[in-house]
Amino acid sequence: MVELFDEASLNDDLREVQALRKKLRLLVERLHTVIVGQDRVILETILSLLSRGHVLLEGVPGLAKTLLVKTLGELMSLEFNRIQFTPDLMPTDIIGTEIIEEDPDTGSRNFKFIQGPIFCQILLADEINRTPPKTQSALLEAMQEKTVTVGGVSRKLKPPFFVMATQNPIEQEGTYPLPEAQMDRFLMNIKLDYPTADQEENIVLMTTVERAVNLEPVFDSAEILNYQKLVAKLPVARHVARYAVSLVAATRPRAEHALDFVRQYITWGAGPRASQSLVLAAKAHAIIRERLHTSVEDIQAVALPIMRHRIKLSFEAESEGLTVDDLVQRLMKVVPIPEPDRK
C-alpha cells in the first residue's frame, strides 16, 4: 500500500524538499569546482542515489568518471573505495576473505574475517567488464541485499551503499559483457559524452596549473538516508504507475499487442524491475523539482537511462544503426498517456 503524505506533515515535508533543493544546488556548485560540464550525468547520478539505486557509467577514458565518484563521496561525507577490475581479480579481492589467526597465549586457532574494499558507502567498480563473470557476480548480493556473505555469515554494509561501475564502450577485446541479471541491478545506465570545445578549453586551463580545492561536505550519511526515505514515501497516482508499466510492457516483442517496429527491432524487452525503477527515479525527479507528486513527465524524464541497458536489440536494428534510445523515444511518442482516475 502506498504511504501518503498526511496533512499534518505536509508542510514539514515541503520544507524538507526545499532544503534538499538548496543543498543540491550547493552540491552541484562545489562539484563544478573540479568537474567541468557533465550536468546531465551529475543530475542522473544524484537521482540514482536518492532512489537507492546503482549506476553504470559508460564513456571513453578521460571523461572524469573516477573524479566524479570520488568528489561525490567527499561532498556527501561517504566512505569511498575504488576497485580496478582486471582479468585476474578474484571474488575475495572484492568482498574479503577469512584467514586463520592463532592466539599467542592459548595457541588456539580461529577464523578471522578481513573485509574487502566493498565495505564502504560509495564503491567505484572501474572497468567492470574486464573481469570474468565469476568475479562480477561477487557484487550481486551486495547490490541487491546490501549484505556480504562469507563462510555462511552475512554482514551488513554500512548505509547508504552505492555502486558506480564504469565500462569503456570502445575497447571490447579482453572484456566480459555483464550478464543480464547484473545489468538489471543497475538503476541507470548513464552515457558520458565528450565535452564541448569551450568545456574542454576550461578543463585544460583548470588541470594544468597548481590549484588547491577545498571540498567542504554538503551532506552527511544521516541526511542522505532521510532524503531517500522522503523519496520513497512520495505518493504516485495510479495513472502514472500505469503509464510506467505500459511503457515497459511496450518493449516486449513477444507480447500479444506488441507494435510492429518492436517485433522487428527488439529481441528482448525490459522486465518488471524497469517499471519499479521508472517510478522510483521519477519520484526523485519530482522531489528535486520541489513537487510532492509524481507526473508522467517525470517518468519520461528518466526513461532513457533506466531502460537503455534492459533492452536487447535485434541484428536488424544494429545493422540499421538504431540504438535503444531511438526506440524508447519512439515508444514515448506512441504509448498513450492514461487519464487520471476520477474520485
C-alpha positions in Angstrom: 0.0 0.0 0.0 1.3 3.5 -0.9 2.3 5.6 2.1 0.8 9.0 1.6 1.7 12.4 3.0 -0.8 13.3 5.7 -2.0 16.8 6.2 -0.2 17.3 9.5 3.2 16.6 8.0 2.7 18.2 4.6 4.4 21.5 5.5 7.3 19.7 7.1 7.8 17.6 4.0 7.7 20.6 1.8 10.3 22.3 3.9 12.5 19.2 3.7 12.1 19.2 -0.1 13.1 22.9 -0.3 16.1 22.2 2.0 17.1 19.4 -0.3 16.9 21.5 -3.4 19.0 24.2 -1.7 21.7 21.6 -0.7 21.7 20.1 -4.2 22.4 23.5 -5.7 25.3 23.8 -3.4 26.5 20.3 -4.1 26.5 20.9 -7.9 28.2 24.3 -7.4 31.0 22.6 -5.5 31.2 19.7 -7.9 31.8 22.2 -10.7 34.9 23.4 -8.9 36.5 20.2 -10.1 34.2 18.9 -12.8 33.6 20.8 -16.0 30.2 20.3 -17.6 28.5 16.9 -17.3 25.3 18.4 -15.9 23.1 15.6 -17.1 25.4 13.0 -15.7 25.5 14.7 -12.3 21.7 15.0 -12.3 21.1 11.4 -13.2 23.7 10.2 -10.6 22.0 12.2 -7.9 18.6 10.8 -8.9 20.0 7.3 -8.6 21.5 8.0 -5.2 18.2 9.4 -3.9 16.4 6.4 -5.3 18.7 3.9 -3.6 19.9 2.7 -6.9 23.3 1.9 -8.5 24.8 3.4 -11.7 26.6 2.0 -14.7 28.7 4.8 -16.3 29.6 4.3 -19.9 32.1 6.5 -21.7 35.6 6.7 -23.2 38.6 7.2 -20.9 39.4 10.7 -19.6 35.8 12.0 -19.0 36.2 12.4 -15.2 34.2 9.3 -14.2 36.5 8.4 -11.3 36.9 12.0 -10.3 33.1 12.5 -10.2 32.6 9.5 -8.0 35.4 10.4 -5.6 34.3 14.0 -5.4 30.7 13.0 -4.7 31.9 10.8 -1.8 33.8 13.7 -0.3 30.9 16.2 -0.6 28.5 13.6 0.9 30.8 12.5 3.7 30.7 9.0 2.4 33.4 6.4 2.6 34.8 5.8 -0.9 36.7 2.8 -2.3 37.8 2.0 -5.8 38.4 -1.4 -7.3 40.2 -1.7 -10.6 38.7 -4.7 -12.3 41.2 -6.9 -14.2 41.0 -10.4 -15.7 42.9 -11.9 -12.6 40.7 -10.2 -10.0 39.1 -12.8 -7.6 35.8 -12.5 -5.7 37.7 -12.5 -2.4 39.6 -9.4 -3.7 36.2 -7.6 -3.6 34.3 -9.0 -0.6 37.1 -10.1 1.6 38.3 -13.4 3.0 38.7 -15.5 6.1 42.2 -16.2 7.5 43.3 -18.4 10.3 44.6 -16.5 13.3 46.5 -18.1 16.1 46.1 -16.8 19.7 49.7 -16.4 21.0 48.6 -17.1 24.6 46.5 -20.2 24.2 47.7 -21.4 20.8 44.1 -21.9 19.6 43.3 -21.1 16.1 40.2 -19.2 14.8 39.0 -17.8 11.6 39.2 -14.0 11.3 37.3 -12.1 8.5 39.3 -9.5 6.7 37.0 -7.0 5.0 37.4 -6.3 1.3 37.0 -2.9 -0.4 33.3 -3.4 -0.9 32.8 -2.4 2.8 32.4 1.3 2.0 29.5 3.6 1.1 30.4 4.6 -2.4 32.2 1.9 -4.5 33.7 2.7 -7.8 33.9 -0.6 -9.8 36.3 0.6 -12.6 36.1 -1.1 -15.9 33.8 -3.8 -14.5 33.6 -5.7 -17.8 37.3 -6.5 -17.7 36.9 -9.3 -15.1 35.2 -12.7 -15.6 31.5 -13.3 -14.7 32.5 -15.2 -11.5 34.1 -12.1 -10.1 31.4 -9.8 -11.4 28.8 -11.8 -9.6 30.5 -11.1 -6.3 28.7 -7.7 -6.4 25.2 -9.1 -6.9 24.3 -9.8 -3.3 25.8 -6.5 -2.1 23.9 -4.5 -4.8 20.6 -6.2 -4.1 20.6 -7.1 -0.4 23.2 -4.6 0.9 24.9 -7.6 2.6 28.0 -9.7 2.0 28.1 -13.4 2.9 31.4 -15.2 3.6 31.7 -18.5 5.4 28.0 -18.7 5.9 27.9 -15.4 7.8 26.1 -12.4 6.4 27.5 -9.0 7.1 25.5 -5.8 6.5 27.0 -3.0 4.5 27.0 0.5 6.0 24.1 2.5 4.6 23.8 4.3 2.2 25.6 1.8 -0.1 26.0 3.0 -3.7 27.9 1.2 -6.6 29.1 3.2 -9.5 30.6 1.0 -12.2 32.3 2.1 -15.4 32.9 0.5 -18.7 34.6 1.6 -21.9 32.3 1.3 -25.0 35.2 1.3 -27.4 37.6 -1.5 -26.4 35.9 -4.9 -26.4 38.9 -7.2 -26.7 39.6 -9.0 -23.5 36.3 -7.9 -21.9 33.4 -9.9 -20.4 29.9 -8.5 -21.1 27.9 -8.1 -17.9 25.2 -10.8 -17.6 21.6 -9.6 -17.9 20.9 -10.3 -14.3 23.7 -8.0 -13.2 22.9 -5.3 -15.7 19.3 -5.3 -14.3 20.6 -4.5 -10.9 21.8 -1.1 -12.0 19.1 1.5 -11.7 20.6 3.6 -14.5 23.0 3.3 -17.4 24.4 6.8 -17.8 26.2 7.8 -21.0 29.1 10.3 -20.9 29.7 12.4 -23.9 32.8 14.4 -25.0 32.9 17.9 -23.6 32.2 20.9 -25.9 35.2 22.9 -27.2 34.6 25.6 -24.6 34.4 23.0 -21.8 37.5 21.2 -23.0 39.4 24.5 -23.0 38.2 25.1 -19.4 39.4 21.6 -18.4 42.8 22.3 -19.9 43.1 25.6 -18.1 41.9 24.1 -14.8 44.0 21.0 -14.7 47.4 22.3 -16.0 48.0 24.6 -13.1 48.7 24.0 -9.4 45.5 24.7 -7.6 44.1 23.8 -4.2 40.4 23.0 -3.9 38.7 22.8 -0.5 35.7 20.5 -0.8 33.6 21.1 2.3 30.9 18.4 2.7 27.3 19.3 1.9 25.5 16.2 3.2 26.2 13.6 5.8 25.0 9.9 5.8 22.0 10.6 8.1 20.7 13.4 5.8 21.1 11.2 2.7 19.2 8.3 4.4 16.5 10.8 5.4 16.1 12.2 1.9 16.0 8.6 0.5 13.0 7.9 2.8 11.3 11.1 1.7 11.6 10.0 -1.9 10.3 6.5 -1.1 7.2 7.8 0.6 6.2 10.2 -2.2 2.8 9.2 -3.5 2.3 8.0 -7.0 -1.0 8.4 -8.8 -2.3 5.1 -10.3 -2.4 6.5 -13.8 1.3 7.5 -13.5 2.2 4.0 -12.4 0.0 2.6 -15.2 1.9 4.7 -17.7 5.3 3.3 -16.4 4.1 -0.3 -16.7 2.6 0.4 -20.2 5.9 1.9 -21.4 7.9 -1.0 -20.2 5.4 -3.6 -21.5 5.6 -2.0 -24.9 9.2 -3.0 -25.2 8.4 -6.7 -25.2 8.3 -8.2 -28.7 6.5 -11.4 -27.7 3.6 -9.6 -26.1 0.2 -10.1 -27.8 -0.2 -6.5 -28.8 3.4 -5.7 -29.5 4.0 -2.9 -32.1 5.4 -3.9 -35.4 8.7 -2.0 -35.0 9.1 -3.5 -31.6 8.8 -7.1 -33.0 11.2 -6.0 -35.8 14.0 -4.3 -33.8 13.9 -5.7 -30.2 14.9 -9.3 -29.3 14.2 -9.0 -25.6 12.3 -6.3 -23.7 12.6 -4.8 -20.2 11.3 -6.7 -17.2 9.3 -5.6 -14.1 12.3 -4.1 -12.4 12.3 -1.5 -15.1 8.8 -0.4 -14.1 9.8 -0.2 -10.5 12.9 1.7 -11.4 11.0 4.2 -13.5 8.7 5.0 -10.6 11.4 5.3 -8.1 13.6 7.6 -10.2 10.5 9.6 -11.2 9.8 10.2 -7.5 13.3 11.5 -7.0 13.0 13.7 -10.2 9.7 15.2 -8.8 11.4 15.9 -5.4 14.3 17.8 -6.9 11.8 19.9 -8.8 10.2 20.7 -5.5 7.0 18.8 -6.1 5.2 16.4 -3.7 3.6 14.4 -6.5 4.9 12.4 -9.5 3.8 13.0 -13.0 4.0 11.3 -16.4 6.6 13.9 -17.4 8.9 12.6 -14.5 8.6 9.1 -15.9 9.6 10.3 -19.4 12.5 12.4 -18.0 14.2 9.3 -16.6 13.1 6.7 -19.2 16.3 6.6 -21.3 18.9 5.9 -18.6 16.5 3.5 -16.8 15.7 1.4 -19.9 18.7 1.6 -22.3 20.5 -1.3 -20.6 17.4 -3.5 -20.2 16.5 -3.9 -23.8 18.3 -6.2 -26.3 18.3 -5.1 -29.9 17.9 -7.4 -32.9 20.6 -7.8 -35.5 18.4 -5.8 -37.9 18.3 -2.8 -35.6 22.0 -2.9 -35.1 22.7 -3.2 -38.8 20.5 -0.1 -39.4 22.4 1.9 -36.8 19.5 2.1 -34.4 20.0 2.5 -30.6 17.8 1.6 -27.7 17.4 5.3 -27.0 15.9 5.7 -30.5 13.3 3.0 -29.9 12.4 4.2 -26.4 11.9 7.8 -27.6 9.7 6.4 -30.4 7.7 4.4 -27.8 7.2 7.5 -25.7 5.5 9.1 -28.7 3.1 6.3 -29.3 2.3 4.8 -25.9 -0.9 6.5 -24.8 -0.9 8.5 -21.5 -3.7 7.2 -19.2 -6.3 9.6 -17.9 -6.2 10.3 -14.2 -8.6 8.2 -12.2 -11.7 10.0 -11.1 -12.6 10.0 -7.4 
